[in-house]
Structure formats: C-alpha cells, structure tokens
Amino acid sequence: MQTLHYNIFKKGSKTFFTSTLFFPHDVKADVFVLYGFVRVADNLVDTIPQKEKEFYELMDRTERAIKGEWTGDIVVDSFAYLVRRRGIPKDWVNAFLWSMESDLVKSSYRTLGELSAYLYGSAEVIGLMMAKILGLPKESYEAAMYQGRAMQYINFIRDISEDLSLGRTYFPTEDLEEFGLPDLKYSTVRDLPENFRGLVRKELAHYCKWQRKAEEGYRFIPKRYLIPIKSAADMYNWTAAQISRDPFAVYRKKIRPSTARIFATASYNTLYLNIKQKSRIKKEAMMSRRQMPR
C-alpha cells in the first residue's frame, strides 16, 4: 500500500514529493496517503477526455468509505481511515471534491472572489488537512490555508499553457481585460508582450502576498515539520522568481526545480533551523539565569 501511494504522489508533484521525504516516517506515511488520494481525484478531471464517470464513482466510494465501509479501493479506503484517525472534518473533503467537480463543468472565473471558492476547495483545505496531520494548533489554520492557496496559484501561473490545453484559464477574466488580453493563447500574448508581462506581474503579486501570510504561521510548526514545508515553499518562491524574470518561459517548458536543488535547499534549511533553534535555547537560558534570585 505504501508503495502505491508513493508512486502516485511521486508522479504528480516533484517539488512537494521530494520535500515530503524530510518528514518523520509516521507523518510522511500520512502525507503520502493524503496526496495519493488528491492526485487520483485530480488526474480524473485533468485528462483528455475527462473521466467524468470514474470521478463520480470515486466520490461515491469516498462517501461510503468515510462512513466506515470497506470499498476495496486502497487509495480511497486508506484516505478515509486517515480522515477518521486524524479528525479531518468531512466538510473539507466535500470542499475538495466540489472543486475537482468544478473542473468538469467550469473553465473560467470572472473575478478573484469567484475563484476564491475554487481555491478554498482545491488548495486551502489541503493546507488544513496537512495542519491536522501535523497536529498543529487552530491558530495556525489561517496560515495553512494561505500556504495552500499560494502554492496552487503559482501552479496556475506556471501551468498556463497546460491549462489552456484542457480548455481552462484560472486567472480572473477581469484581469485579462485589464491588460487588454482576450485570452492567454501564445499567438495572442506574443503580439502583446508588455500586456502579458503586466498580467503575470499582477498574478505574481497575489502569490507573494499570500506566501508572506503563510510564513507568518511558521512559528506554530515544530522544526522537524518546518524543514520540509519551508523547503517546498522556497522552491515555489524559486519558481516564481524564474517566471518573473521571463514570463514567456511558461510557454516553452514546465518550470520546476531539479531534485538536486530541492535536496540542497532542504539540507540548508535543516542546518539553518538547527542553528536558529540552538541560538534561541541559549538566549532563553541566559535570560533565565539573569532572572534567578541572587
């Protein structure tokens, strides 16, 4: 079972999969289960043609499995067990499935407010589920939602060309109109390069704002969990920087860091957070000695 989830996750998300390897074993196993389910559901609506019948069958199995029924689908059954064991609210699962269902019937969003409902289900609740898996306090939930939203949005920017092939545009259509872009086809933006660069700058600004909000919650995350999370976020920041330098690169290739870069970043963060923790402990010890009665 662990091998199945491992393989599904590995094929679906290079950056977060590699960063996940730095979690402790028990947490890593749960993250594999979560993302195995997420990837299977996402893959059903992100194929050409879309596998609508299979998706609704997945929804039905998920509903039954969460109620305690054994469906025989290892991905669904292990996810349902995770939901029950970690106390993940069923509303979060429903929100995720609703957003995946939206990809079957909806191809564009008029405003950022309209897109927000999709972002909640497709990304923010994943951040919340991660917070549950890590046992984080409720005070961290808002930041967890921002982390999910930020990572999803940089995926939107990176995957413009891929999403077009699926007939979708996730950026608000009012943003495209603001920059005089009728659509995001390469044949269109090629003739309006500054308009396209302006649009990408605006969307990257959303990402940067949400990522800063996410980082405010890092104080709630124990170091052993923060290393993989910060490393993944650093790689999304790297992706954003590459796109900022050359927005048209999204039409030429899928911009993502190498495995070597991810491992190097995780190693650096391990060293950095260890030093930071030792410095904090030393400072607290000095303060404690100063406060001792003489």
Residue, then its C-alpha position, 0 to 999 in steps of 0.5 A: m500500500q505504501t508503495l502505491h501511494y508513493n508512486i502516485f504522489k511521486k508522479g504528480s508533484k516533484t517539488f512537494f514529493t521530494s520535500t515530503l521525504f524530510f518528514p518523520h516516517d509516521v507523518k510522511a506515511d500520512v502525507f503520502v496517503l493524503y496526496g495519493f488520494v488528491r492526485v487520483a481525484d485530480n488526474l480524473v478531471d485533468t485528462i483528455p477526455q475527462k473521466e467524468k464517470e470514474f470521478y463520480e464513482l470515486m466520490d461515491r466510494t469516498e462517501r461510503a468509505i468515510k462512513g466506515e465501509w470497506t470499498g476495496d479501493i486502497v487509495v480511497d479506503s486508506f484516505a478515509y481511515l486517515v480522515r477518521r484517525r486524524g479528525i479531518p472534518k468531512d466538510w473539507v473533503n466535500a470542499f475538495l471534491w466540489s472543486m475537482e467537480s468544478d473542473l468538469v463543468k467550469s473553465s473560467y472565473r470572472t473575478l478573484g472572489e469567484l475563484s476564491a471558492y475554487l481555491y478554498g476547495s482545491a488548495e486551502v483545505i489541503g493546507l488544513m488537512m496537512a495542519k491536522i496531520l501535523g497536529l498543529p494548533k487552530e491558530s495556525y489554520e489561517a496560515a495553512m490555508y494561505q500556504g495552500r492557496a499560494m502554492q496552487y496559484i503559482n501552479f496556475i501561473r506556471d501551468i498556463s499553457e497546460d491549462l489552456s490545453l484542457g480548455r481552462t484559464y484560472f486567472p480572473t477574466e477581469d484581469l485579462e481585460e485589464f491588460g487588454l488580453p482576450d485570452l492567454k493563447y501564445s499567438t495572442v500574448r506574443d503580439l502583446p508582450e508588455n500586456f502579458r508581462g503586466l498580467v503575470r506581474k499582477e498574478l505574481a503579486h497575489y502569490c507573494k502576498w499570500q506566501r508572506k501570510a503563510e510564513e507568518g504561521y511558521r512559528f506554530i510548526p515544530k522544526r522537524y515539520l518546518i524543514p520540509i514545508k519551508s523547503a517546498a515553499d522556497m522552491y515555489n518562491w524559486t519558481a516564481a522568481q524564474i517566471s518573473r524574470d521571463p514570463f514567456a518561459v511558461y510557454r516553452k517548458k514546465i518550470r520546476p526545480s531539479t531534485a538536486r536543488i530541492f535536496a540542497t535547499a532542504s539540507y540548508n534549511t535543516l542546518y539553518l533551523n538547527i542553528k536558529q533553534k540552538s541560538r534561541i535555547k541559549k538566549e532563553a537560558m541566559m535570560s533565565r539565569r539573569q532572572m534567578p534570585r541572587 
